[in-house]
């Protein structure tokens, strides 16, 4: 393992981008990094049946070049994966956006679903249909780039949606690395800010703010990386 916070050498630092559950690399289309940083986007396979989030996260270790300086950046589910990876890796920095670092930062409905796992008996196509419906209702901010959000979710395999939902519901992490830097919006209805310990607040930032508040997100990231 490397050393947290050490100054990277002269070569470019790779920022590994972990998108949310219903998104892909397009979520970061407005991301602008200072000189000296490059990006690598992570794509998600379908989880194994009843696979834990920690086990799932470990699958991505081989995609990260630990011989060079690197940063982990995750949105929503991607941030949870980055949190799990911190048990094994020592990136220069880890940045979470619109995410949760432990199960107690998730809303109460996830605790209820863990005790009463109705999601496991709902057909996967209905699970995906519900996700598409709820995305527009819970996070109306997506209207600013509706087609991108709609298309990213549309191409997801229904089995992937069903199993990632279960993976999040069953997430039982209670501690997390103090080296994580968390950016959160106070208008996030998917992961409400009331339970989140954040480092940077984005006013009127929703769960979709990686796209809808890109200018402010870029400013904060530049400050973190300076």
C-alpha positions, 0 to 999 in steps of 0.5 A, a space after each residue: 500500500 502507498 501512503 495517504 496524502 503523499 505528493 504525487 511525482 511529476 507524471 500525471 495522476 490518474 483519477 478513477 471515476 466510479 459512476 452511480 448505479 443508474 449511470 455511466 461515464 457520461 455522468 462525468 462529461 462536464 468534469 474538468 480537472 487541473 493540469 497534471 490529472 487524467 481520468 479512467 472510467 470504471 464500468 460495472 459488471 452484473 453483481 453475483 447473486 447476493 454478492 456483498 458491496 465489499 466483495 463487489 468492490 474488490 473486483 475493481 482492484 485489478 483495474 487500478 494501477 497502484 504503481 502510479 499516483 491515483 485518486 478515487 472519485 465516486 458518485 452515489 453507488 460509486 462512492 460506496 464502492 470507493 469507501 469499500 476500496 479504502 480498506 485495501 488501497 491507499 490512493 492519494 485522495 478519495 472523493 465522494 459526491 452525492 454518496 454515503 460512507 456508511 449505512 447510517 448515512 443512507 435514508 431509513 427506507 433502506 433499513 426497512 428494506 433490509 428487515 423486509 426484503 420485498 425487493 427480492 421477490 419483485 421481478 427484475 423488470 419491474 424493479 428497473 421500471 420503478 427506478 426509471 419512474 422514481 428517478 424523475 419524481 425523487 430528483 426533478 433536477 434531472 430535467 436539466 439534462 433529462 435525455 442523458 439521465 434517461 438513456 444512462 438508466 435505459 441501457 442498464 440490464 434489469 438483472 444489474 439493477 435488481 442486484 445492485 439495489 439488493 447490494 445497497 440495501 444489504 450494505 452494513 458498513 458502519 465505519 469508514 476511512 478518515 481520509 475520505 473527502 465528501 461533497 454533498 448537496 442539500 437538495 439531495 432527495 435520494 441520500 438526504 443530507 441530514 444523516 451525512 457527514 460532509 466536507 463540502 456543501 453544494 447549495 441546492 445540489 441534488 443527487 444529479 449535481 455531478 451534471 447539473 451543478 458541474 461548475 461548482 463541483 469543478 471548483 470544489 475539486 480544483 480546491 481539493 486537488 490544489 
